[in-house]
Amino acid sequence: MTTTIDITHYGYRVTWSAEDQEFLATCLELPSLSWLASTQEEALVGLRHLVRDVVDDLTATGEPVPVPFATRNYSGKFNLRVGEHLHRQLAVNAAQEHLSLNQYLVRRLSDAS
């Protein structure tokens, strides 16, 4: 079964490129693609046409098409390896705040985002 990707759900960003003296549109899910234009709107429209062409080509050749981050499922779990010294330091910091290591790390990550 083939799932059709709605390219409007991809993460787009348009920024000013001082180097190019134009607006630069990029797509989070397809980072190798970009589009330059004199206005933000033209940059976004140009990139969306390019993304559509690339997604169509990937689909036609049976290659994997990136799923938009906005529609992906996340478990809420991930593994992270840290050195023994950092692990100890984080555990001590958590204990000083009367939190589990997990609660402490979630709080720190939330504060950093």
C-alpha positions in Angstrom: 0.0 0.0 0.0 1.4 3.4 -1.0 0.8 6.4 1.2 0.5 9.7 -0.5 2.6 12.4 1.3 0.9 15.8 1.7 3.9 18.1 1.0 2.0 21.0 2.8 2.7 19.2 6.0 6.5 19.4 5.6 8.4 22.0 7.7 9.3 24.9 5.5 11.5 27.9 6.4 12.2 31.1 4.5 15.1 33.3 5.6 17.1 36.1 4.1 20.4 35.1 2.6 22.9 37.9 2.9 25.4 36.0 0.8 22.9 35.6 -2.1 20.9 38.8 -1.4 17.7 36.8 -1.8 15.3 34.9 0.3 16.2 31.2 0.8 13.5 28.6 1.3 14.4 25.2 2.8 12.5 22.1 3.8 13.3 20.3 7.1 12.5 16.8 5.8 14.5 17.3 2.5 17.5 19.4 3.7 19.4 19.0 0.4 16.7 21.1 -1.4 16.5 24.9 -1.4 15.1 27.7 -3.5 16.2 31.3 -3.9 13.9 34.2 -4.9 13.5 37.9 -4.5 10.5 37.6 -2.2 9.6 35.3 0.6 6.4 34.2 -1.2 8.3 33.3 -4.4 10.9 31.4 -2.5 8.3 29.3 -0.7 6.3 28.6 -3.9 9.4 27.7 -5.9 10.6 25.3 -3.2 7.1 23.7 -2.9 7.1 23.0 -6.6 10.6 21.5 -6.3 9.6 19.4 -3.3 6.5 18.1 -5.2 8.7 17.1 -8.2 11.2 15.3 -6.0 8.5 13.5 -4.0 6.9 12.4 -7.3 10.2 11.2 -8.6 11.0 9.3 -5.4 7.5 7.7 -5.5 7.8 6.8 -9.2 11.2 5.0 -8.6 10.1 3.3 -5.4 12.5 5.2 -3.2 11.5 6.1 0.4 9.8 9.5 0.7 10.4 11.3 4.0 7.3 11.5 6.3 6.6 15.0 7.6 7.8 15.5 11.2 4.4 16.9 12.0 2.7 13.6 11.2 5.3 11.2 12.6 4.5 9.2 15.7 6.9 9.6 18.7 7.1 7.2 21.6 8.4 9.8 24.1 11.4 7.6 24.7 15.0 7.7 23.4 18.3 6.3 24.5 21.2 8.6 25.2 24.7 7.5 26.1 26.8 9.8 28.3 30.1 9.3 30.0 30.2 8.0 33.5 31.3 11.4 34.9 28.4 13.2 33.3 25.9 10.5 34.4 27.1 10.8 38.0 26.9 14.6 37.9 23.4 14.5 36.5 22.3 11.9 39.1 23.7 14.1 41.9 22.0 17.2 40.5 18.7 15.3 40.3 19.0 14.1 43.9 19.8 17.6 45.1 16.5 18.8 43.6 14.6 15.7 45.0 13.8 14.5 41.5 14.3 11.2 39.7 17.0 11.4 37.0 14.3 11.1 34.4 12.3 14.0 35.8 15.4 16.1 36.2 16.4 15.5 32.5 12.9 16.2 31.2 12.9 19.5 33.1 16.4 20.5 31.9 15.5 19.6 28.3 12.2 21.5 28.5 14.0 24.6 29.9 16.5 24.4 27.0 14.0 24.3 24.2 
